[in-house]
Amino acid sequence: MPTLVLLNGPPASGKSTLARRLVETRPLTLNLDIDVIRGLLGSWLDHAGDAGLAARALASAMASTHLGRGHDVVVPQFLARVEFIDELQRIAVGAGARFVEIALVLGRDDALRAFDRRRAAPGDQTHVDAAALVDRLAEPDPVGAMYDLFAEALALRPTAKCVAVEIGDIEGTLERVRAAIEFSVEQQSS
């Protein structure tokens, strides 16, 4: 039975890196990074809201197709509103797949420092894009506000499997994510 894994977490918590590492060991698993899809849309930064909605719609269709063909999907995405989480769960159920929601958790100050470090040395275009988006937010502390919204949304998701992130220990975090996925799959299989 295929599985849709949502890796949710605050900005710079390692979602995309963990997703890349997960799919390396899971043949034909789709790393469905919505930020990458959004970056494929022309002039997306000038239309960030609409581009985000379009990217999510495209991702939904891709997830449905891939799950329907019997393959796993990993979605690394910061989600502070539960509507899209619910949509991903409906897609998984509709395709006869399992849904595993992982919440990457770290302290607020650690999350802010991680974002600042990533801004100073972006690893790829999605990191540059994330900084550009944050710069456009009309917030005195935009990353802190995003962290707070994530924490509020997480409180509404009692079935999310919380995985502690230790900055700089991607291997340890990856092992905890794998264990949480395995545990959730076993729960859903029994």
N, CA and C atoms as a LAMMPS dump frame, in Angstrom:
ITEM: TIMESTEP
0
ITEM: NUMBER OF ATOMS
570
ITEM: BOX BOUNDS ff ff ff
-5.0000000000000000e+02 5.0000000000000000e+02
-5.0000000000000000e+02 5.0000000000000000e+02
-5.0000000000000000e+02 5.0000000000000000e+02
ITEM: ATOMS id mol type element x y z
1 1 1 N 0.845 -1.176 0
2 1 2 C 0 0 0
3 1 3 C 0.888 1.236 0
4 2 1 N 0.645 2.189 -0.9
5 2 2 C 1.48 3.39 -0.938
6 2 3 C 1.219 4.297 0.264
7 3 1 N 2.148 5.196 0.481
8 3 2 C 2.076 6.11 1.619
9 3 3 C 2.381 7.526 1.153
10 4 1 N 1.588 8.483 1.633
11 4 2 C 1.896 9.899 1.457
12 4 3 C 2.437 10.386 2.791
13 5 1 N 3.662 10.88 2.785
14 5 2 C 4.308 11.402 3.987
15 5 3 C 4.385 12.915 3.864
16 6 1 N 3.773 13.617 4.809
17 6 2 C 3.91 15.065 4.898
18 6 3 C 4.99 15.37 5.919
19 7 1 N 6.026 16.097 5.488
20 7 2 C 7.058 16.603 6.399
21 7 3 C 6.773 18.08 6.608
22 8 1 N 6.134 18.403 7.714
23 8 2 C 5.781 19.782 8.027
24 8 3 C 6.748 20.289 9.091
25 9 1 N 6.998 21.567 9.071
26 9 2 C 7.874 22.151 10.073
27 9 3 C 8.125 23.608 9.758
28 10 1 N 8.672 24.334 10.71
29 10 2 C 8.958 25.747 10.477
30 10 3 C 10.021 25.924 9.396
31 11 1 N 10.142 27.132 8.872
32 11 2 C 11.175 27.386 7.865
33 11 3 C 12.559 26.984 8.38
34 12 1 N 13.349 26.379 7.494
35 12 2 C 14.742 25.99 7.763
36 12 3 C 14.863 24.866 8.791
37 13 1 N 13.811 24.067 8.938
38 13 2 C 13.866 22.949 9.885
39 13 3 C 14.403 21.672 9.248
40 14 1 N 14.699 21.712 7.944
41 14 2 C 15.297 20.561 7.281
42 14 3 C 14.336 19.728 6.45
43 15 1 N 13.143 20.239 6.205
44 15 2 C 12.123 19.473 5.476
45 15 3 C 12.608 18.982 4.118
46 16 1 N 13.118 19.885 3.305
47 16 2 C 13.535 19.511 1.944
48 16 3 C 14.737 18.574 1.957
49 17 1 N 15.682 18.832 2.828
50 17 2 C 16.858 17.96 2.932
51 17 3 C 16.441 16.557 3.357
52 18 1 N 15.568 16.479 4.341
53 18 2 C 15.098 15.173 4.807
54 18 3 C 14.31 14.455 3.718
55 19 1 N 13.488 15.194 2.979
56 19 2 C 12.72 14.572 1.89
57 19 3 C 13.661 13.996 0.836
58 20 1 N 14.678 14.763 0.466
59 20 2 C 15.651 14.254 -0.519
60 20 3 C 16.313 12.978 -0.02
61 21 1 N 16.684 12.967 1.234
62 21 2 C 17.344 11.788 1.808
63 21 3 C 16.385 10.6 1.881
64 22 1 N 15.133 10.851 2.208
65 22 2 C 14.159 9.758 2.28
66 22 3 C 13.961 9.088 0.931
67 23 1 N 13.812 9.884 -0.12
68 23 2 C 13.507 9.284 -1.425
69 23 3 C 14.718 8.569 -2.022
70 24 1 N 15.922 8.896 -1.565
71 24 2 C 17.122 8.203 -2.051
72 24 3 C 17.06 6.707 -1.774
73 25 1 N 16.38 6.326 -0.72
74 25 2 C 16.341 4.915 -0.32
75 25 3 C 14.978 4.273 -0.569
76 26 1 N 14.096 4.993 -1.248
77 26 2 C 12.752 4.47 -1.518
78 26 3 C 12.502 4.582 -3.022
79 27 1 N 12.815 3.559 -3.792
80 27 2 C 12.696 3.631 -5.254
81 27 3 C 11.311 4.105 -5.716
82 28 1 N 11.338 5.015 -6.676
83 28 2 C 10.165 5.603 -7.324
84 28 3 C 9.3 6.458 -6.406
85 29 1 N 9.794 6.742 -5.196
86 29 2 C 9.08 7.67 -4.322
87 29 3 C 9.255 9.077 -4.874
88 30 1 N 8.163 9.823 -4.916
89 30 2 C 8.17 11.182 -5.452
90 30 3 C 8.454 12.181 -4.342
91 31 1 N 9.502 12.981 -4.506
92 31 2 C 9.788 14.1 -3.616
93 31 3 C 9.013 15.287 -4.167
94 32 1 N 7.849 15.521 -3.619
95 32 2 C 6.92 16.515 -4.149
96 32 3 C 7.096 17.831 -3.401
97 33 1 N 8.176 18.531 -3.73
98 33 2 C 8.51 19.793 -3.073
99 33 3 C 7.731 20.917 -3.742
100 34 1 N 6.741 21.422 -3.047
101 34 2 C 5.841 22.429 -3.606
102 34 3 C 6.584 23.725 -3.893
103 35 1 N 7.615 24.028 -3.122
104 35 2 C 8.403 25.231 -3.395
105 35 3 C 9.112 25.133 -4.74
106 36 1 N 9.539 23.933 -5.105
107 36 2 C 10.161 23.731 -6.42
108 36 3 C 9.124 23.935 -7.518
109 37 1 N 7.936 23.381 -7.329
110 37 2 C 6.866 23.55 -8.324
111 37 3 C 6.525 25.027 -8.48
112 38 1 N 6.391 25.729 -7.357
113 38 2 C 6.074 27.166 -7.407
114 38 3 C 7.136 27.921 -8.196
115 39 1 N 8.395 27.543 -8.024
116 39 2 C 9.486 28.196 -8.734
117 39 3 C 9.453 27.986 -10.236
118 40 1 N 8.685 27.015 -10.694
119 40 2 C 8.551 26.762 -12.132
120 40 3 C 7.522 27.671 -12.788
121 41 1 N 6.761 28.396 -11.982
122 41 2 C 5.722 29.288 -12.507
123 41 3 C 6.324 30.656 -12.83
124 42 1 N 6.011 31.171 -14
125 42 2 C 6.549 32.462 -14.431
126 42 3 C 6.136 33.6 -13.518
127 43 1 N 7.074 34.476 -13.188
128 43 2 C 6.846 35.666 -12.354
129 43 3 C 6.128 35.336 -11.054
130 44 1 N 6.434 34.178 -10.513
131 44 2 C 5.7 33.73 -9.328
132 44 3 C 5.873 34.659 -8.135
133 45 1 N 7.052 35.248 -7.961
134 45 2 C 7.285 36.075 -6.782
135 45 3 C 6.409 37.324 -6.79
136 46 1 N 6.089 37.825 -7.983
137 46 2 C 5.207 38.992 -8.084
138 46 3 C 3.747 38.628 -7.854
139 47 1 N 3.468 37.339 -7.836
140 47 2 C 2.102 36.837 -7.63
141 47 3 C 2.167 35.678 -6.635
142 48 1 N 2.832 35.912 -5.524
143 48 2 C 3.175 34.826 -4.599
144 48 3 C 1.952 34.07 -4.082
145 49 1 N 0.903 34.769 -3.721
146 49 2 C -0.293 34.098 -3.205
147 49 3 C -0.916 33.174 -4.23
148 50 1 N -1.151 33.707 -5.423
149 50 2 C -1.729 32.887 -6.493
150 50 3 C -0.783 31.761 -6.903
151 51 1 N 0.509 32.049 -6.926
152 51 2 C 1.486 31.018 -7.298
153 51 3 C 1.497 29.884 -6.278
154 52 1 N 1.384 30.225 -5.012
155 52 2 C 1.334 29.195 -3.979
156 52 3 C 0.116 28.3 -4.128
157 53 1 N -1.034 28.915 -4.408
158 53 2 C -2.258 28.126 -4.613
159 53 3 C -2.149 27.25 -5.852
160 54 1 N -1.584 27.81 -6.922
161 54 2 C -1.417 27.03 -8.156
162 54 3 C -0.457 25.863 -7.927
163 55 1 N 0.631 26.114 -7.211
164 55 2 C 1.603 25.05 -6.938
165 55 3 C 0.976 23.941 -6.099
166 56 1 N 0.148 24.313 -5.141
167 56 2 C -0.522 23.293 -4.323
168 56 3 C -1.508 22.486 -5.153
169 57 1 N -2.226 23.149 -6.054
170 57 2 C -3.165 22.419 -6.924
171 57 3 C -2.413 21.435 -7.815
172 58 1 N -1.301 21.88 -8.374
173 58 2 C -0.482 20.985 -9.199
174 58 3 C 0.056 19.821 -8.367
175 59 1 N 0.518 20.13 -7.171
176 59 2 C 1.048 19.087 -6.291
177 59 3 C -0.035 18.074 -5.924
178 60 1 N -1.235 18.555 -5.694
179 60 2 C -2.342 17.645 -5.362
180 60 3 C -2.591 16.663 -6.495
181 61 1 N -2.616 17.185 -7.716
182 61 2 C -2.842 16.316 -8.882
183 61 3 C -1.697 15.314 -9.038
184 62 1 N -0.478 15.777 -8.84
185 62 2 C 0.678 14.881 -8.957
186 62 3 C 0.639 13.794 -7.883
187 63 1 N 0.311 14.179 -6.655
188 63 2 C 0.247 13.204 -5.564
189 63 3 C -0.817 12.155 -5.847
190 64 1 N -1.974 12.596 -6.282
191 64 2 C -3.064 11.667 -6.583
192 64 3 C -2.658 10.671 -7.669
193 65 1 N -2.04 11.18 -8.713
194 65 2 C -1.601 10.317 -9.817
195 65 3 C -0.563 9.305 -9.344
196 66 1 N 0.444 9.773 -8.619
197 66 2 C 1.543 8.888 -8.22
198 66 3 C 1.078 7.838 -7.204
199 67 1 N 0.271 8.262 -6.234
200 67 2 C -0.266 7.305 -5.264
201 67 3 C -1.156 6.285 -5.96
202 68 1 N -1.957 6.768 -6.913
203 68 2 C -2.852 5.884 -7.657
204 68 3 C -2.117 4.816 -8.444
205 69 1 N -0.866 5.074 -8.765
206 69 2 C -0.04 4.09 -9.48
207 69 3 C 0.746 3.2 -8.514
208 70 1 N 0.46 3.384 -7.221
209 70 2 C 1.068 2.505 -6.223
210 70 3 C 2.399 2.952 -5.672
211 71 1 N 2.75 4.226 -5.862
212 71 2 C 4.05 4.727 -5.408
213 71 3 C 3.882 5.698 -4.239
214 72 1 N 4.906 5.774 -3.413
215 72 2 C 4.914 6.685 -2.274
216 72 3 C 5.185 8.114 -2.721
217 73 1 N 4.738 9.054 -1.88
218 73 2 C 4.945 10.482 -2.11
219 73 3 C 5.395 11.11 -0.794
220 74 1 N 6.419 11.959 -0.856
221 74 2 C 6.875 12.729 0.299
222 74 3 C 6.688 14.204 -0.037
223 75 1 N 5.974 14.923 0.84
224 75 2 C 5.693 16.346 0.633
225 75 3 C 6.373 17.142 1.745
226 76 1 N 7.504 17.802 1.454
227 76 2 C 8.133 18.669 2.449
228 76 3 C 7.565 20.082 2.315
229 77 1 N 6.8 20.525 3.297
230 77 2 C 6.14 21.818 3.139
231 77 3 C 5.812 22.416 4.495
232 78 1 N 6.113 23.707 4.652
233 78 2 C 5.666 24.459 5.824
234 78 3 C 4.179 24.716 5.646
235 79 1 N 3.381 24.176 6.554
236 79 2 C 1.932 24.376 6.494
237 79 3 C 1.45 24.855 7.857
238 80 1 N 0.96 26.073 7.896
239 80 2 C 0.462 26.646 9.137
240 80 3 C -1.064 26.687 9.159
241 81 1 N -1.671 26.3 8.05
242 81 2 C -3.133 26.188 8
243 81 3 C -3.459 24.734 7.7
244 82 1 N -4.441 24.217 8.409
245 82 2 C -4.707 22.783 8.332
246 82 3 C -5.471 22.376 7.075
247 83 1 N -6.012 23.316 6.326
248 83 2 C -6.827 22.951 5.161
249 83 3 C -6.043 22.119 4.143
250 84 1 N -4.817 22.504 3.846
251 84 2 C -4.05 21.74 2.864
252 84 3 C -3.587 20.402 3.442
253 85 1 N -3.345 20.367 4.738
254 85 2 C -3.018 19.087 5.376
255 85 3 C -4.201 18.134 5.207
256 86 1 N -5.398 18.646 5.481
257 86 2 C -6.604 17.828 5.313
258 86 3 C -6.768 17.381 3.863
259 87 1 N -6.453 18.277 2.925
260 87 2 C -6.549 17.917 1.507
261 87 3 C -5.577 16.787 1.16
262 88 1 N -4.362 16.874 1.652
263 88 2 C -3.391 15.803 1.399
264 88 3 C -3.879 14.477 1.977
265 89 1 N -4.475 14.537 3.148
266 89 2 C -4.999 13.317 3.754
267 89 3 C -6.139 12.744 2.907
268 90 1 N -7.029 13.602 2.414
269 90 2 C -8.124 13.138 1.543
270 90 3 C -7.575 12.506 0.264
271 91 1 N -6.54 13.105 -0.297
272 91 2 C -5.925 12.553 -1.512
273 91 3 C -5.389 11.15 -1.232
274 92 1 N -4.688 11.007 -0.109
275 92 2 C -4.132 9.696 0.241
276 92 3 C -5.247 8.667 0.412
277 93 1 N -6.249 9.007 1.181
278 93 2 C -7.354 8.072 1.423
279 93 3 C -8.059 7.74 0.111
280 94 1 N -8.28 8.754 -0.727
281 94 2 C -8.938 8.541 -2.013
282 94 3 C -8.162 7.625 -2.941
283 95 1 N -6.854 7.6 -2.773
284 95 2 C -6.003 6.742 -3.609
285 95 3 C -5.753 5.379 -2.956
286 96 1 N -6.39 5.15 -1.808
287 96 2 C -6.162 3.889 -1.106
288 96 3 C -4.796 3.817 -0.457
289 97 1 N -4.251 4.971 -0.111
290 97 2 C -2.908 5.047 0.473
291 97 3 C -2.985 5.436 1.948
292 98 1 N -1.879 5.215 2.636
293 98 2 C -1.755 5.673 4.018
294 98 3 C -1.327 7.14 4.011
295 99 1 N -1.678 7.855 5.077
296 99 2 C -1.244 9.234 5.259
297 99 3 C -0.451 9.306 6.55
298 100 1 N 0.781 9.798 6.461
299 100 2 C 1.641 9.954 7.632
300 100 3 C 2.028 11.423 7.726
301 101 1 N 1.663 12.024 8.832
302 101 2 C 1.97 13.439 9.058
303 101 3 C 3.09 13.546 10.083
304 102 1 N 4.211 14.073 9.639
305 102 2 C 5.372 14.277 10.499
306 102 3 C 5.514 15.777 10.749
307 103 1 N 5.664 16.142 12.021
308 103 2 C 5.911 17.537 12.389
309 103 3 C 7.333 17.635 12.928
310 104 1 N 8.154 18.385 12.226
311 104 2 C 9.534 18.603 12.665
312 104 3 C 9.525 19.72 13.696
313 105 1 N 9.99 19.427 14.893
314 105 2 C 9.898 20.401 15.976
315 105 3 C 11.291 20.754 16.506
316 106 1 N 11.441 22.026 16.748
317 106 2 C 12.643 22.565 17.373
318 106 3 C 12.239 23.845 18.065
319 107 1 N 13.07 24.326 18.955
320 107 2 C 12.74 25.534 19.686
321 107 3 C 12.65 26.751 18.772
322 108 1 N 11.884 27.727 19.211
323 108 2 C 11.671 28.935 18.407
324 108 3 C 12.993 29.628 18.097
325 109 1 N 13.827 29.826 19.108
326 109 2 C 15.108 30.504 18.883
327 109 3 C 15.998 29.704 17.936
328 110 1 N 15.99 28.381 18.079
329 110 2 C 16.765 27.536 17.163
330 110 3 C 16.262 27.686 15.733
331 111 1 N 14.945 27.753 15.569
332 111 2 C 14.362 27.906 14.229
333 111 3 C 14.764 29.245 13.611
334 112 1 N 14.748 30.305 14.409
335 112 2 C 15.134 31.627 13.895
336 112 3 C 16.606 31.643 13.493
337 113 1 N 17.462 31.046 14.318
338 113 2 C 18.89 30.99 13.986
339 113 3 C 19.13 30.148 12.732
340 114 1 N 18.404 29.042 12.61
341 114 2 C 18.569 28.178 11.431
342 114 3 C 18.187 28.931 10.16
343 115 1 N 17.115 29.709 10.222
344 115 2 C 16.709 30.471 9.039
345 115 3 C 17.761 31.525 8.697
346 116 1 N 18.275 32.207 9.711
347 116 2 C 19.306 33.223 9.466
348 116 3 C 20.56 32.606 8.853
349 117 1 N 20.968 31.431 9.339
350 117 2 C 22.136 30.752 8.764
351 117 3 C 21.876 30.36 7.311
352 118 1 N 20.68 29.858 7.046
353 118 2 C 20.361 29.445 5.676
354 118 3 C 20.28 30.659 4.752
355 119 1 N 19.766 31.768 5.258
356 119 2 C 19.707 32.997 4.457
357 119 3 C 21.117 33.459 4.095
358 120 1 N 22.035 33.347 5.032
359 120 2 C 23.412 33.794 4.807
360 120 3 C 24.153 32.894 3.822
361 121 1 N 23.777 31.619 3.758
362 121 2 C 24.453 30.67 2.862
363 121 3 C 23.414 29.717 2.269
364 122 1 N 22.598 30.226 1.338
365 122 2 C 21.545 29.372 0.769
366 122 3 C 22.135 28.193 0.008
367 123 1 N 21.502 27.034 0.193
368 123 2 C 21.988 25.827 -0.463
369 123 3 C 21.458 25.637 -1.865
370 124 1 N 20.316 26.248 -2.152
371 124 2 C 19.736 26.12 -3.489
372 124 3 C 18.748 27.265 -3.729
373 125 1 N 18.144 27.267 -4.895
374 125 2 C 17.252 28.362 -5.275
375 125 3 C 16.032 28.462 -4.364
376 126 1 N 15.534 27.338 -3.864
377 126 2 C 14.364 27.426 -2.986
378 126 3 C 14.695 28.173 -1.696
379 127 1 N 15.942 28.109 -1.242
380 127 2 C 16.341 28.86 -0.054
381 127 3 C 16.392 30.354 -0.36
382 128 1 N 16.881 30.702 -1.527
383 128 2 C 16.885 32.106 -1.962
384 128 3 C 15.447 32.602 -2.062
385 129 1 N 14.579 31.776 -2.659
386 129 2 C 13.17 32.14 -2.816
387 129 3 C 12.486 32.33 -1.465
388 130 1 N 12.775 31.445 -0.515
389 130 2 C 12.164 31.55 0.812
390 130 3 C 12.542 32.866 1.479
391 131 1 N 13.803 33.254 1.358
392 131 2 C 14.238 34.527 1.937
393 131 3 C 13.537 35.699 1.253
394 132 1 N 13.381 35.625 -0.066
395 132 2 C 12.691 36.693 -0.796
396 132 3 C 11.234 36.798 -0.361
397 133 1 N 10.588 35.675 -0.155
398 133 2 C 9.193 35.69 0.312
399 133 3 C 9.088 36.3 1.702
400 134 1 N 9.971 35.886 2.591
401 134 2 C 9.955 36.404 3.958
402 134 3 C 10.173 37.911 3.951
403 135 1 N 11.062 38.387 3.085
404 135 2 C 11.341 39.819 3.01
405 135 3 C 10.112 40.621 2.591
406 136 1 N 9.174 39.993 1.907
407 136 2 C 7.972 40.688 1.443
408 136 3 C 6.847 40.694 2.475
409 137 1 N 6.999 39.938 3.538
410 137 2 C 5.951 39.881 4.551
411 137 3 C 5.958 41.155 5.382
412 138 1 N 4.777 41.645 5.669
413 138 2 C 4.639 42.875 6.453
414 138 3 C 4.575 42.516 7.937
415 139 1 N 5.647 41.953 8.426
416 139 2 C 5.75 41.517 9.823
417 139 3 C 7.081 42.003 10.379
418 140 1 N 7.107 42.453 11.629
419 140 2 C 8.396 42.829 12.211
420 140 3 C 9.309 41.619 12.43
421 141 1 N 8.712 40.445 12.667
422 141 2 C 9.463 39.205 12.888
423 141 3 C 8.789 38.101 12.073
424 142 1 N 8.959 38.12 10.746
425 142 2 C 8.183 37.196 9.911
426 142 3 C 8.455 35.72 10.179
427 143 1 N 9.698 35.347 10.388
428 143 2 C 10.001 33.933 10.633
429 143 3 C 9.454 33.512 11.999
430 144 1 N 9.559 34.392 12.971
431 144 2 C 8.968 34.108 14.284
432 144 3 C 7.459 33.956 14.196
433 145 1 N 6.822 34.815 13.403
434 145 2 C 5.37 34.709 13.218
435 145 3 C 5.009 33.393 12.531
436 146 1 N 5.811 32.985 11.546
437 146 2 C 5.562 31.708 10.869
438 146 3 C 5.728 30.546 11.85
439 147 1 N 6.74 30.62 12.691
440 147 2 C 6.948 29.58 13.699
441 147 3 C 5.729 29.487 14.612
442 148 1 N 5.241 30.644 15.059
443 148 2 C 4.085 30.658 15.963
444 148 3 C 2.848 30.068 15.292
445 149 1 N 2.64 30.393 14.017
446 149 2 C 1.502 29.833 13.28
447 149 3 C 1.633 28.312 13.147
448 150 1 N 2.845 27.839 12.885
449 150 2 C 3.078 26.394 12.809
450 150 3 C 2.732 25.737 14.144
451 151 1 N 3.185 26.327 15.245
452 151 2 C 2.918 25.756 16.57
453 151 3 C 1.417 25.717 16.849
454 152 1 N 0.701 26.766 16.453
455 152 2 C -0.754 26.793 16.638
456 152 3 C -1.426 25.705 15.806
457 153 1 N -0.991 25.542 14.562
458 153 2 C -1.574 24.507 13.698
459 153 3 C -1.265 23.12 14.249
460 154 1 N -0.06 22.929 14.749
461 154 2 C 0.331 21.627 15.291
462 154 3 C -0.562 21.239 16.467
463 155 1 N -0.966 22.216 17.252
464 155 2 C -1.848 21.934 18.386
465 155 3 C -3.193 21.366 17.93
466 156 1 N -3.56 21.624 16.679
467 156 2 C -4.823 21.122 16.12
468 156 3 C -4.66 19.77 15.437
469 157 1 N -3.451 19.215 15.443
470 157 2 C -3.148 17.978 14.712
471 157 3 C -2.668 16.889 15.677
472 158 1 N -3.568 16.322 16.461
473 158 2 C -3.141 15.344 17.467
474 158 3 C -2.537 14.066 16.891
475 159 1 N -2.807 13.762 15.632
476 159 2 C -2.241 12.537 15.05
477 159 3 C -0.884 12.761 14.388
478 160 1 N -0.432 14.004 14.341
479 160 2 C 0.895 14.273 13.769
480 160 3 C 1.961 13.636 14.654
481 161 1 N 2.93 13.023 14.007
482 161 2 C 4.05 12.424 14.731
483 161 3 C 5.141 13.485 14.852
484 162 1 N 5.408 13.929 16.075
485 162 2 C 6.405 14.972 16.3
486 162 3 C 7.8 14.352 16.345
487 163 1 N 8.692 14.948 15.583
488 163 2 C 10.078 14.485 15.512
489 163 3 C 10.98 15.657 15.872
490 164 1 N 11.809 15.457 16.877
491 164 2 C 12.73 16.503 17.309
492 164 3 C 13.834 16.691 16.278
493 165 1 N 14.08 17.946 15.95
494 165 2 C 15.155 18.311 15.023
495 165 3 C 16.326 18.814 15.845
496 166 1 N 17.478 18.242 15.577
497 166 2 C 18.697 18.765 16.175
498 166 3 C 19.504 19.383 15.046
499 167 1 N 19.626 20.703 15.085
500 167 2 C 20.334 21.416 14.028
501 167 3 C 21.761 20.869 13.929
502 168 1 N 22.147 20.545 12.704
503 168 2 C 23.486 20.018 12.459
504 168 3 C 23.576 18.504 12.515
505 169 1 N 22.501 17.842 12.946
506 169 2 C 22.505 16.375 13.013
507 169 3 C 21.435 15.826 12.073
508 170 1 N 21.685 15.951 10.776
509 170 2 C 20.707 15.5 9.79
510 170 3 C 20.525 13.984 9.863
511 171 1 N 21.602 13.251 10.133
512 171 2 C 21.5 11.783 10.201
513 171 3 C 20.607 11.346 11.357
514 172 1 N 20.799 11.949 12.508
515 172 2 C 19.97 11.607 13.66
516 172 3 C 18.516 11.973 13.43
517 173 1 N 18.292 13.148 12.863
518 173 2 C 16.921 13.568 12.567
519 173 3 C 16.293 12.639 11.539
520 174 1 N 17.062 12.275 10.517
521 174 2 C 16.557 11.366 9.489
522 174 3 C 16.155 10.021 10.097
523 175 1 N 16.958 9.506 11
524 175 2 C 16.615 8.23 11.646
525 175 3 C 15.337 8.36 12.461
526 176 1 N 15.158 9.493 13.149
527 176 2 C 13.926 9.694 13.92
528 176 3 C 12.721 9.819 12.99
529 177 1 N 12.894 10.478 11.845
530 177 2 C 11.801 10.582 10.865
531 177 3 C 11.45 9.197 10.336
532 178 1 N 12.452 8.425 9.965
533 178 2 C 12.192 7.06 9.462
534 178 3 C 11.455 6.22 10.504
535 179 1 N 11.873 6.329 11.751
536 179 2 C 11.219 5.564 12.819
537 179 3 C 9.768 6.007 12.996
538 180 1 N 9.513 7.305 12.909
539 180 2 C 8.141 7.811 13.049
540 180 3 C 7.263 7.339 11.894
541 181 1 N 7.816 7.327 10.687
542 181 2 C 7.062 6.832 9.528
543 181 3 C 6.746 5.352 9.716
544 182 1 N 7.756 4.582 10.082
545 182 2 C 7.571 3.138 10.269
546 182 3 C 6.523 2.861 11.347
547 183 1 N 6.592 3.593 12.452
548 183 2 C 5.631 3.422 13.54
549 183 3 C 4.219 3.74 13.059
550 184 1 N 4.07 4.833 12.34
551 184 2 C 2.75 5.233 11.846
552 184 3 C 2.195 4.219 10.851
553 185 1 N 3.044 3.721 9.963
554 185 2 C 2.616 2.715 8.979
555 185 3 C 2.172 1.441 9.698
556 186 1 N 2.943 1.023 10.713
557 186 2 C 2.568 -0.174 11.476
558 186 3 C 1.231 0.021 12.174
559 187 1 N 1.012 1.207 12.752
560 187 2 C -0.263 1.5 13.411
561 187 3 C -1.421 1.394 12.427
562 188 1 N -1.23 1.936 11.227
563 188 2 C -2.308 1.943 10.239
564 188 3 C -2.528 0.565 9.627
565 189 1 N -1.532 -0.303 9.71
566 189 2 C -1.65 -1.642 9.128
567 189 3 C -2.333 -2.626 10.069
568 190 1 N -2.364 -2.286 11.356
569 190 2 C -2.947 -3.242 12.312
570 190 3 C -4.409 -2.965 12.594
